[in-house]
Amino acid sequence: METWTGAFPQLLAAYEHKERFYGIWDATTRLQAEAALDEWIATIPKAKRKSGAIWSGQWETGAKRP
């Protein structure tokens, strides 16, 4: 893995960002998880963000978060 991430810095950045996503699962309440998700989303470079349900706060039910 180090060979690939050393040769491709964007791959390393994507890998590290994916790993930070797993921290959301450490939350013990929904409110904490939503805050962790918001923080994680905020760390995505704006040029890399795409519109989608996760960014607008819609989930499986299509409901907006309060």
Biopython code that builds the backbone (N, CA, C, O; Angstrom):
import numpy as np
from Bio.PDB.StructureBuilder import StructureBuilder

atoms = [
    (1, "MET", "N", (0.829, -1.191, 0.000)),
    (1, "MET", "CA", (0.000, 0.000, 0.000)),
    (1, "MET", "C", (0.879, 1.263, 0.000)),
    (1, "MET", "O", (0.564, 2.241, -0.677)),
    (2, "GLU", "N", (1.957, 1.232, 0.748)),
    (2, "GLU", "CA", (2.829, 2.411, 0.811)),
    (2, "GLU", "C", (3.402, 2.777, -0.552)),
    (2, "GLU", "O", (3.606, 3.953, -0.854)),
    (3, "THR", "N", (3.655, 1.773, -1.364)),
    (3, "THR", "CA", (4.172, 2.047, -2.709)),
    (3, "THR", "C", (3.152, 2.838, -3.510)),
    (3, "THR", "O", (3.492, 3.821, -4.169)),
    (4, "TRP", "N", (1.911, 2.408, -3.451)),
    (4, "TRP", "CA", (0.855, 3.101, -4.199)),
    (4, "TRP", "C", (0.591, 4.490, -3.647)),
    (4, "TRP", "O", (0.508, 5.458, -4.402)),
    (5, "THR", "N", (0.459, 4.591, -2.333)),
    (5, "THR", "CA", (0.130, 5.900, -1.750)),
    (5, "THR", "C", (1.285, 6.873, -1.881)),
    (5, "THR", "O", (1.066, 8.081, -1.966)),
    (6, "GLY", "N", (2.508, 6.372, -1.898)),
    (6, "GLY", "CA", (3.658, 7.246, -2.093)),
    (6, "GLY", "C", (3.722, 7.782, -3.519)),
    (6, "GLY", "O", (4.129, 8.919, -3.753)),
    (7, "ALA", "N", (3.316, 6.952, -4.456)),
    (7, "ALA", "CA", (3.357, 7.345, -5.859)),
    (7, "ALA", "C", (2.144, 8.179, -6.264)),
    (7, "ALA", "O", (2.201, 8.943, -7.227)),
    (8, "PHE", "N", (1.057, 8.028, -5.527)),
    (8, "PHE", "CA", (-0.191, 8.715, -5.863)),
    (8, "PHE", "C", (-0.749, 9.418, -4.628)),
    (8, "PHE", "O", (-1.558, 8.836, -3.906)),
    (9, "PRO", "N", (-0.335, 10.650, -4.376)),
    (9, "PRO", "CA", (-0.776, 11.364, -3.174)),
    (9, "PRO", "C", (-2.300, 11.498, -3.059)),
    (9, "PRO", "O", (-2.837, 11.510, -1.951)),
    (10, "GLN", "N", (-2.992, 11.596, -4.190)),
    (10, "GLN", "CA", (-4.454, 11.697, -4.132)),
    (10, "GLN", "C", (-5.073, 10.389, -3.640)),
    (10, "GLN", "O", (-6.104, 10.396, -2.967)),
    (11, "LEU", "N", (-4.441, 9.279, -3.977)),
    (11, "LEU", "CA", (-4.909, 7.991, -3.479)),
    (11, "LEU", "C", (-4.747, 7.929, -1.965)),
    (11, "LEU", "O", (-5.638, 7.451, -1.263)),
    (12, "LEU", "N", (-3.626, 8.404, -1.466)),
    (12, "LEU", "CA", (-3.403, 8.448, -0.021)),
    (12, "LEU", "C", (-4.449, 9.329, 0.651)),
    (12, "LEU", "O", (-5.005, 8.950, 1.682)),
    (13, "ALA", "N", (-4.721, 10.494, 0.084)),
    (13, "ALA", "CA", (-5.716, 11.401, 0.665)),
    (13, "ALA", "C", (-7.099, 10.751, 0.694)),
    (13, "ALA", "O", (-7.822, 10.867, 1.683)),
    (14, "ALA", "N", (-7.463, 10.069, -0.387)),
    (14, "ALA", "CA", (-8.767, 9.396, -0.440)),
    (14, "ALA", "C", (-8.839, 8.270, 0.587)),
    (14, "ALA", "O", (-9.855, 8.095, 1.259)),
    (15, "TYR", "N", (-7.762, 7.515, 0.701)),
    (15, "TYR", "CA", (-7.710, 6.419, 1.669)),
    (15, "TYR", "C", (-7.851, 6.952, 3.095)),
    (15, "TYR", "O", (-8.625, 6.412, 3.886)),
    (16, "GLU", "N", (-7.119, 7.993, 3.420)),
    (16, "GLU", "CA", (-7.186, 8.557, 4.769)),
    (16, "GLU", "C", (-8.565, 9.120, 5.054)),
    (16, "GLU", "O", (-9.075, 8.990, 6.167)),
    (17, "HIS", "N", (-9.169, 9.742, 4.059)),
    (17, "HIS", "CA", (-10.512, 10.292, 4.251)),
    (17, "HIS", "C", (-11.521, 9.167, 4.494)),
    (17, "HIS", "O", (-12.397, 9.284, 5.351)),
    (18, "LYS", "N", (-11.390, 8.083, 3.734)),
    (18, "LYS", "CA", (-12.263, 6.925, 3.930)),
    (18, "LYS", "C", (-12.091, 6.360, 5.337)),
    (18, "LYS", "O", (-13.073, 5.991, 5.982)),
    (19, "GLU", "N", (-10.872, 6.290, 5.808)),
    (19, "GLU", "CA", (-10.617, 5.769, 7.151)),
    (19, "GLU", "C", (-11.248, 6.670, 8.224)),
    (19, "GLU", "O", (-11.756, 6.172, 9.229)),
    (20, "ARG", "N", (-11.216, 7.990, 8.013)),
    (20, "ARG", "CA", (-11.848, 8.904, 8.982)),
    (20, "ARG", "C", (-13.359, 8.694, 9.023)),
    (20, "ARG", "O", (-13.985, 8.926, 10.057)),
    (21, "PHE", "N", (-13.944, 8.265, 7.927)),
    (21, "PHE", "CA", (-15.378, 8.002, 7.889)),
    (21, "PHE", "C", (-15.772, 6.972, 8.938)),
    (21, "PHE", "O", (-16.835, 7.077, 9.551)),
    (22, "TYR", "N", (-14.923, 5.985, 9.141)),
    (22, "TYR", "CA", (-15.230, 4.930, 10.103)),
    (22, "TYR", "C", (-15.391, 5.471, 11.517)),
    (22, "TYR", "O", (-16.051, 4.839, 12.342)),
    (23, "GLY", "N", (-14.806, 6.620, 11.812)),
    (23, "GLY", "CA", (-14.956, 7.217, 13.138)),
    (23, "GLY", "C", (-16.392, 7.576, 13.476)),
    (23, "GLY", "O", (-16.746, 7.691, 14.649)),
    (24, "ILE", "N", (-17.209, 7.752, 12.469)),
    (24, "ILE", "CA", (-18.620, 8.065, 12.693)),
    (24, "ILE", "C", (-19.284, 6.941, 13.475)),
    (24, "ILE", "O", (-20.177, 7.189, 14.286)),
    (25, "TRP", "N", (-18.855, 5.718, 13.238)),
    (25, "TRP", "CA", (-19.460, 4.559, 13.897)),
    (25, "TRP", "C", (-19.111, 4.477, 15.377)),
    (25, "TRP", "O", (-19.684, 3.663, 16.100)),
    (26, "ASP", "N", (-18.182, 5.306, 15.836)),
    (26, "ASP", "CA", (-17.834, 5.329, 17.253)),
    (26, "ASP", "C", (-18.838, 6.132, 18.073)),
    (26, "ASP", "O", (-18.827, 6.069, 19.302)),
    (27, "ALA", "N", (-19.697, 6.880, 17.407)),
    (27, "ALA", "CA", (-20.693, 7.692, 18.106)),
    (27, "ALA", "C", (-21.670, 6.780, 18.836)),
    (27, "ALA", "O", (-22.012, 5.701, 18.353)),
    (28, "THR", "N", (-22.113, 7.228, 20.002)),
    (28, "THR", "CA", (-23.045, 6.412, 20.792)),
    (28, "THR", "C", (-24.490, 6.876, 20.657)),
    (28, "THR", "O", (-25.405, 6.188, 21.109)),
    (29, "THR", "N", (-24.703, 8.028, 20.044)),
    (29, "THR", "CA", (-26.063, 8.512, 19.815)),
    (29, "THR", "C", (-26.196, 8.977, 18.371)),
    (29, "THR", "O", (-25.199, 9.237, 17.696)),
    (30, "ARG", "N", (-27.411, 9.076, 17.914)),
    (30, "ARG", "CA", (-27.642, 9.563, 16.553)),
    (30, "ARG", "C", (-27.140, 10.995, 16.410)),
    (30, "ARG", "O", (-26.545, 11.351, 15.393)),
    (31, "LEU", "N", (-27.379, 11.804, 17.422)),
    (31, "LEU", "CA", (-26.950, 13.202, 17.374)),
    (31, "LEU", "C", (-25.433, 13.303, 17.218)),
    (31, "LEU", "O", (-24.941, 14.107, 16.427)),
    (32, "GLN", "N", (-24.697, 12.492, 17.969)),
    (32, "GLN", "CA", (-23.237, 12.472, 17.847)),
    (32, "GLN", "C", (-22.814, 11.989, 16.460)),
    (32, "GLN", "O", (-21.874, 12.523, 15.871)),
    (33, "ALA", "N", (-23.508, 10.982, 15.945)),
    (33, "ALA", "CA", (-23.173, 10.451, 14.625)),
    (33, "ALA", "C", (-23.424, 11.498, 13.540)),
    (33, "ALA", "O", (-22.620, 11.645, 12.619)),
    (34, "GLU", "N", (-24.534, 12.222, 13.647)),
    (34, "GLU", "CA", (-24.827, 13.262, 12.666)),
    (34, "GLU", "C", (-23.788, 14.376, 12.720)),
    (34, "GLU", "O", (-23.383, 14.902, 11.684)),
    (35, "ALA", "N", (-23.357, 14.736, 13.929)),
    (35, "ALA", "CA", (-22.328, 15.764, 14.064)),
    (35, "ALA", "C", (-21.008, 15.272, 13.470)),
    (35, "ALA", "O", (-20.303, 16.027, 12.801)),
    (36, "ALA", "N", (-20.679, 14.010, 13.717)),
    (36, "ALA", "CA", (-19.443, 13.437, 13.161)),
    (36, "ALA", "C", (-19.515, 13.387, 11.632)),
    (36, "ALA", "O", (-18.524, 13.654, 10.953)),
    (37, "LEU", "N", (-20.681, 13.047, 11.099)),
    (37, "LEU", "CA", (-20.848, 13.028, 9.646)),
    (37, "LEU", "C", (-20.690, 14.428, 9.067)),
    (37, "LEU", "O", (-20.030, 14.611, 8.044)),
    (38, "ASP", "N", (-21.291, 15.407, 9.718)),
    (38, "ASP", "CA", (-21.161, 16.790, 9.257)),
    (38, "ASP", "C", (-19.698, 17.226, 9.241)),
    (38, "ASP", "O", (-19.253, 17.889, 8.304)),
    (39, "GLU", "N", (-18.955, 16.852, 10.279)),
    (39, "GLU", "CA", (-17.528, 17.189, 10.331)),
    (39, "GLU", "C", (-16.769, 16.494, 9.209)),
    (39, "GLU", "O", (-15.902, 17.089, 8.569)),
    (40, "TRP", "N", (-17.105, 15.226, 8.978)),
    (40, "TRP", "CA", (-16.428, 14.471, 7.928)),
    (40, "TRP", "C", (-16.702, 15.091, 6.557)),
    (40, "TRP", "O", (-15.785, 15.256, 5.754)),
    (41, "ILE", "N", (-17.954, 15.430, 6.295)),
    (41, "ILE", "CA", (-18.318, 16.044, 5.020)),
    (41, "ILE", "C", (-17.585, 17.375, 4.849)),
    (41, "ILE", "O", (-17.137, 17.706, 3.751)),
    (42, "ALA", "N", (-17.467, 18.128, 5.928)),
    (42, "ALA", "CA", (-16.818, 19.441, 5.859)),
    (42, "ALA", "C", (-15.343, 19.326, 5.466)),
    (42, "ALA", "O", (-14.755, 20.294, 4.983)),
    (43, "THR", "N", (-14.749, 18.159, 5.670)),
    (43, "THR", "CA", (-13.330, 17.996, 5.331)),
    (43, "THR", "C", (-13.110, 17.576, 3.878)),
    (43, "THR", "O", (-11.969, 17.489, 3.426)),
    (44, "ILE", "N", (-14.189, 17.316, 3.145)),
    (44, "ILE", "CA", (-14.063, 16.971, 1.731)),
    (44, "ILE", "C", (-13.761, 18.255, 0.974)),
    (44, "ILE", "O", (-14.493, 19.234, 1.119)),
    (45, "PRO", "N", (-12.720, 18.278, 0.184)),
    (45, "PRO", "CA", (-12.432, 19.488, -0.596)),
    (45, "PRO", "C", (-13.630, 19.848, -1.479)),
    (45, "PRO", "O", (-14.216, 18.975, -2.120)),
    (46, "LYS", "N", (-13.989, 21.123, -1.511)),
    (46, "LYS", "CA", (-15.171, 21.549, -2.256)),
    (46, "LYS", "C", (-15.132, 21.112, -3.709)),
    (46, "LYS", "O", (-16.173, 20.801, -4.290)),
    (47, "ALA", "N", (-13.960, 21.083, -4.298)),
    (47, "ALA", "CA", (-13.840, 20.672, -5.697)),
    (47, "ALA", "C", (-14.187, 19.190, -5.887)),
    (47, "ALA", "O", (-14.501, 18.766, -6.999)),
    (48, "LYS", "N", (-14.133, 18.412, -4.818)),
    (48, "LYS", "CA", (-14.399, 16.973, -4.907)),
    (48, "LYS", "C", (-15.830, 16.613, -4.511)),
    (48, "LYS", "O", (-16.254, 15.473, -4.707)),
    (49, "ARG", "N", (-16.572, 17.557, -3.964)),
    (49, "ARG", "CA", (-17.942, 17.282, -3.528)),
    (49, "ARG", "C", (-18.863, 17.200, -4.733)),
    (49, "ARG", "O", (-18.711, 17.930, -5.712)),
    (50, "LYS", "N", (-19.813, 16.299, -4.632)),
    (50, "LYS", "CA", (-20.840, 16.172, -5.662)),
    (50, "LYS", "C", (-22.189, 16.191, -4.963)),
    (50, "LYS", "O", (-22.306, 15.789, -3.805)),
    (51, "SER", "N", (-23.196, 16.657, -5.669)),
    (51, "SER", "CA", (-24.520, 16.685, -5.058)),
    (51, "SER", "C", (-25.024, 15.263, -4.895)),
    (51, "SER", "O", (-24.684, 14.373, -5.676)),
    (52, "GLY", "N", (-25.818, 15.068, -3.895)),
    (52, "GLY", "CA", (-26.383, 13.751, -3.637)),
    (52, "GLY", "C", (-27.140, 13.765, -2.336)),
    (52, "GLY", "O", (-27.081, 14.738, -1.583)),
    (53, "ALA", "N", (-27.850, 12.696, -2.068)),
    (53, "ALA", "CA", (-28.697, 12.630, -0.877)),
    (53, "ALA", "C", (-27.898, 12.809, 0.406)),
    (53, "ALA", "O", (-28.358, 13.477, 1.332)),
    (54, "ILE", "N", (-26.704, 12.220, 0.474)),
    (54, "ILE", "CA", (-25.935, 12.318, 1.714)),
    (54, "ILE", "C", (-25.559, 13.767, 2.016)),
    (54, "ILE", "O", (-25.535, 14.168, 3.180)),
    (55, "TRP", "N", (-25.272, 14.542, 1.002)),
    (55, "TRP", "CA", (-24.858, 15.920, 1.231)),
    (55, "TRP", "C", (-26.041, 16.791, 1.622)),
    (55, "TRP", "O", (-25.870, 17.772, 2.345)),
    (56, "SER", "N", (-27.223, 16.455, 1.164)),
    (56, "SER", "CA", (-28.379, 17.295, 1.467)),
    (56, "SER", "C", (-29.071, 16.871, 2.749)),
    (56, "SER", "O", (-30.038, 17.505, 3.171)),
    (57, "GLY", "N", (-28.585, 15.803, 3.375)),
    (57, "GLY", "CA", (-29.157, 15.368, 4.650)),
    (57, "GLY", "C", (-30.300, 14.388, 4.493)),
    (57, "GLY", "O", (-30.992, 14.105, 5.472)),
    (58, "GLN", "N", (-30.524, 13.865, 3.317)),
    (58, "GLN", "CA", (-31.585, 12.887, 3.121)),
    (58, "GLN", "C", (-31.028, 11.492, 3.355)),
    (58, "GLN", "O", (-29.895, 11.188, 2.981)),
    (59, "TRP", "N", (-31.829, 10.664, 3.972)),
    (59, "TRP", "CA", (-31.406, 9.304, 4.276)),
    (59, "TRP", "C", (-32.315, 8.327, 3.559)),
    (59, "TRP", "O", (-33.031, 8.709, 2.633)),
    (60, "GLU", "N", (-32.297, 7.082, 3.969)),
    (60, "GLU", "CA", (-33.082, 6.036, 3.328)),
    (60, "GLU", "C", (-34.554, 6.407, 3.220)),
    (60, "GLU", "O", (-35.200, 6.088, 2.222)),
    (61, "THR", "N", (-35.084, 7.065, 4.216)),
    (61, "THR", "CA", (-36.495, 7.417, 4.220)),
    (61, "THR", "C", (-36.769, 8.661, 3.381)),
    (61, "THR", "O", (-37.920, 8.968, 3.072)),
    (62, "GLY", "N", (-35.719, 9.364, 3.019)),
    (62, "GLY", "CA", (-35.890, 10.606, 2.281)),
    (62, "GLY", "C", (-36.199, 11.786, 3.199)),
    (62, "GLY", "O", (-36.403, 12.906, 2.732)),
    (63, "ALA", "N", (-36.231, 11.531, 4.499)),
    (63, "ALA", "CA", (-36.549, 12.586, 5.463)),
    (63, "ALA", "C", (-35.346, 13.493, 5.690)),
    (63, "ALA", "O", (-34.197, 13.053, 5.670)),
    (64, "LYS", "N", (-35.636, 14.746, 5.900)),
    (64, "LYS", "CA", (-34.572, 15.704, 6.233)),
    (64, "LYS", "C", (-34.227, 15.562, 7.698)),
    (64, "LYS", "O", (-35.085, 15.275, 8.533)),
    (65, "ARG", "N", (-32.946, 15.770, 7.998)),
    (65, "ARG", "CA", (-32.537, 15.770, 9.393)),
    (65, "ARG", "C", (-33.044, 17.046, 10.043)),
    (65, "ARG", "O", (-33.099, 18.093, 9.398)),
    (66, "PRO", "N", (-33.415, 16.966, 11.320)),
    (66, "PRO", "CA", (-33.883, 18.181, 12.019)),
    (66, "PRO", "C", (-32.778, 19.212, 12.171)),
    (66, "PRO", "O", (-33.006, 20.283, 12.733)),
]
sb = StructureBuilder()
sb.init_structure("model")
sb.init_model(0)
sb.init_chain("A")
sb.init_seg("    ")
for serial, (resi, resn, name, xyz) in enumerate(atoms, 1):
    if name == "N":
        sb.init_residue(resn, " ", resi, " ")
    sb.init_atom(name, np.array(xyz, "f"), 0.0, 1.0, " ", f" {name:<3s}", serial, name[0])
structure = sb.get_structure()
